[in-house]
Amino acid sequence: MDHRIVNEFEQLTSEERTMGMLIYLLSFFTTIIGPLIIWLLKKDESEFINYHGKEYFNFFISYTIYGLISGFLAVILIGLVMIPILGLMYLIFTLIALFKAYQGEYYRIPLIFRVIK
């Protein structure tokens, strides 16, 4: 499923693409609640929305862990460099995933743990 575009047999509706995009967009404002509501309400209706919901929450879990590790490493100053880099990576990967979801792609965010399968 890496970076694949939906094939011709799996036609996505505009609503599916929009909901996939909203999972990432709402994460800027509500972090967990907005994406969780969309994912829970629509995951059984669309494989595409289910994929992006799982991808977002795996992304969120991974970057929360990275942030905690960076926080602990701030004691020895390495974390002070890592925290802004993580923030920038979180922003960039969220925006890329947002645009890829709207284009109808199954984007796999790099550097994350696949906790939710």
N, C-alpha and C positions, 0 to 999 in steps of 0.2 A: 504493500500500500504506500510505499514511499513516493511522495511527490506525484502521485498519479492523478490524472484528470479522469473524471467520470466517463465511462465508456458510453457508447450510443444506446446500449440496452438499459442503462440506468439513468433515466432522464430526471434531473433535479428540477424541482419547481423553484420559482423565485422566492417563495416563502422559506424553503429549506436553505437556500443560500443565504438569505437574510438572517435567519435564526442562527445559522452557523457563525456568521459574522458577528451577530449580537452577543454571542457567548464571550467573544474576546473584547468587544467594545464595552460592554457593561462591566467587565472586570476592572476597567479604569476607575469606575465610580463606586462599585459595590464589592469588589474583590471576589467574594464567594456567593452571596445571595442571588444576584442577578443571573450569573451563569448557571448556578445550581437549579434555579426555578425553570429556566429554559430547557436545560438538559433533562430534568426529571419529567417535565410535561411532554416533551417531544421525542425522547429517546426511543420509545417503542414505535413511533410513527415513521422514523427515518433513520436509516443506517448512517447517513451522512451527518446528521445532527448528533447521533450517539457517538460517532467517531470523534467529532470535534469537542464534545463535552468531556469524554475520557481524556483526550489529548490535553485539554486545558487543565483539568484537575491533576493530571500527572505532572504537568508543567508547574502548576502552583505548589504541589507537594515538594517537587525537586528544588525549586528556588527558595522555598521556605527553609529547607534543610541547608542549602548553600548559604543562606543569610544567617542562620544560627551559627554555622561553623565560622563564617566571617566575623560575626560578633564576638565569638570566643577568641579568635585570632587577633582581634583588635588589641588585645592585651599586649601582644608582642609586635604590634604595629603593622603586621602584614594585612590584617583584616581591614585596616583603614584604607588600604589601596583596593582591596577586593570588593568592599561594599559599593562604592560608586560604579565599579565595572559591572557588578551583578545587576545593579539598578538599570544601567544602560542596556545590558543584554536583555533584561526582562522587557523593557520598553520596545526594543527593536524586534525581538522574536514575537511579541504580542501583535505588533503592527503587521509583520509579515504574515502571521497566521490569520489575522483579520482579513487581509486582502486576498490571501489564497482561498480562504473559506468562501468569500464572496464570488470568487472566480469559479467555484465548484471543484476545487482541488482538495485532495486528502493530504494535507501538509503534515509532515512529521517533524515536530520541533526538535532541534538537536540538543544534546547534553541533558536529557531528562531520564528519570527512572520510569519504567513502565509498571507502576504499582497497580493501577486499575486496568484490567484487561478486557 
